[in-house]
Amino acid sequence: MTNEPGFDHGALAELRDLGGDELVAEVITAFLSEAASEVAALHAAAAAADPEALERVAHRFKSASRVVGAMAVSRYAEQLQLLGRAGSTEGAVQIAQALDAEFQLAEAELIPLQEAA
C-alpha cells in the first residue's frame, strides 16, 4: 500500500467541475449498481483460481473505483489485475477480502454523496 488516501474526494470534485452534481450522482449510482456484481466476480475468480477472469474483472473495477475516488479499492483491484496478468491467483482470495472491506468503507462515503448530489 502507498500513502495515498483510501478515498479521494478530489475525484468527485473533478466530475462536478465537468458536469455538475447531476453527473456526480449519475456516476456514483452507476458505480454502486455495478459494484456488488464486480466484487462478487472478483471473489469468484479468486476462488476458482481463474487468472484470466481475475485480470479482466479487476482491470474494469480498478478503473471504475478510481473514477469515484475509491483509491484503496482501486489499489487492491490493481493488485488482483497484476496477479491475474502474471497467470497466478496465489493470494487472490485474501486480496479480494481486503478489497471487499475497503469497498464497504468507500460505499459508506459514496451513498451520502450520491443522495446529496
Backbone torsions as a table, in degrees:
resi	resn	phi	psi	omega
1	MET	NA	153.7	178.5
2	THR	-105.2	-175.1	177.6
3	ASN	-87.5	7.7	177.7
4	GLU	-64.1	153.7	178.6
5	PRO	-69.6	158.9	175.8
6	GLY	-71.0	-31.4	179.4
7	PHE	-137.3	133.1	-177.5
8	ASP	-116.2	103.4	179.0
9	HIS	-66.8	-18.7	178.5
10	GLY	-62.9	-31.2	178.6
11	ALA	-63.2	-40.8	178.4
12	LEU	-72.6	-31.9	175.9
13	ALA	-63.1	-38.4	177.1
14	GLU	-63.7	-42.5	176.6
15	LEU	-61.8	-42.1	179.9
16	ARG	-61.4	-40.2	178.0
17	ASP	-63.4	-34.0	-179.0
18	LEU	-76.4	-39.7	-173.1
19	GLY	-146.0	14.8	176.8
20	GLY	75.9	-173.7	-177.9
21	ASP	-62.4	-32.4	-179.7
22	GLU	-62.1	-43.3	178.4
23	LEU	-64.7	-42.4	178.9
24	VAL	-58.4	-47.9	-179.7
25	ALA	-62.1	-42.1	179.7
26	GLU	-63.4	-44.2	-178.1
27	VAL	-67.4	-43.2	178.6
28	ILE	-63.3	-44.1	180.0
29	THR	-60.3	-45.8	179.1
30	ALA	-62.4	-44.6	179.9
31	PHE	-61.1	-50.0	-177.0
32	LEU	-66.0	-33.3	-179.5
33	SER	-71.4	-27.4	179.4
34	GLU	-94.8	-22.5	-170.1
35	ALA	-61.0	-42.9	-177.7
36	ALA	-59.9	-42.6	179.1
37	SER	-70.7	-33.6	178.0
38	GLU	-67.3	-44.4	178.3
39	VAL	-62.8	-42.3	178.2
40	ALA	-62.6	-39.9	179.0
41	ALA	-66.2	-36.7	176.5
42	LEU	-64.7	-44.5	177.5
43	HIS	-61.7	-42.3	-179.5
44	ALA	-64.6	-43.7	179.5
45	ALA	-64.6	-39.7	178.6
46	ALA	-65.4	-46.2	-178.2
47	ALA	-66.2	-33.7	-179.3
48	ALA	-85.5	-1.2	-177.2
49	ALA	53.4	50.4	-178.8
50	ASP	-111.0	91.9	-175.4
51	PRO	-64.9	-32.3	-179.5
52	GLU	-66.3	-46.3	178.1
53	ALA	-65.4	-39.1	179.1
54	LEU	-58.9	-48.3	-179.7
55	GLU	-62.6	-46.1	-176.2
56	ARG	-62.7	-51.0	-177.4
57	VAL	-68.9	-42.1	-179.0
58	ALA	-62.7	-39.0	179.0
59	HIS	-60.9	-47.7	-178.8
60	ARG	-62.6	-45.3	-176.4
61	PHE	-71.9	-32.4	176.8
62	LYS	-58.9	-49.1	-177.9
63	SER	-65.5	-45.3	-179.3
64	ALA	-63.1	-39.3	179.7
65	SER	-64.0	-41.2	-179.1
66	ARG	-64.6	-38.5	-178.8
67	VAL	-59.6	-38.7	-178.4
68	VAL	-91.7	1.4	176.3
69	GLY	91.8	8.2	179.2
70	ALA	-83.0	73.8	-170.5
71	MET	-67.7	-39.9	179.1
72	ALA	-65.7	-40.5	176.7
73	VAL	-60.8	-45.5	-179.7
74	SER	-60.7	-40.5	179.8
75	ARG	-65.8	-41.0	177.3
76	TYR	-66.9	-39.2	177.2
77	ALA	-62.3	-38.2	177.9
78	GLU	-64.4	-39.8	176.5
79	GLN	-59.7	-42.8	178.4
80	LEU	-66.4	-40.0	178.3
81	GLN	-60.4	-47.2	-178.9
82	LEU	-65.9	-37.0	177.1
83	LEU	-62.3	-49.0	178.4
84	GLY	-62.3	-40.6	178.4
85	ARG	-61.1	-33.0	178.4
86	ALA	-79.2	0.1	179.0
87	GLY	79.0	22.7	-176.4
88	SER	-126.0	156.9	170.6
89	THR	-130.1	12.0	-179.0
90	GLU	-63.0	121.7	-178.5
91	GLY	84.3	-0.9	-176.0
92	ALA	-65.4	-34.8	-179.8
93	VAL	-62.0	-43.9	-179.7
94	GLN	-67.9	-39.8	178.4
95	ILE	-65.4	-40.9	178.7
96	ALA	-63.8	-35.9	176.7
97	GLN	-66.2	-41.1	177.4
98	ALA	-65.2	-41.0	177.4
99	LEU	-60.3	-43.4	-179.9
100	ASP	-59.2	-43.9	178.9
101	ALA	-63.1	-42.7	178.3
102	GLU	-67.8	-34.6	177.3
103	PHE	-63.0	-39.7	178.5
104	GLN	-59.4	-40.5	177.8
105	LEU	-66.8	-43.2	179.7
106	ALA	-64.5	-40.8	178.8
107	GLU	-60.4	-40.6	177.8
108	ALA	-63.4	-30.8	175.8
109	GLU	-75.4	-39.4	-171.2
110	LEU	-78.0	-37.2	-175.1
111	ILE	-58.7	-48.2	177.5
112	PRO	-63.5	-34.5	179.0
113	LEU	-68.6	-36.9	177.6
114	GLN	-63.6	-43.7	-178.1
115	GLU	-70.6	-31.4	-178.5
116	ALA	-79.6	-24.1	-175.6
117	ALA	-74.8	NA	NA
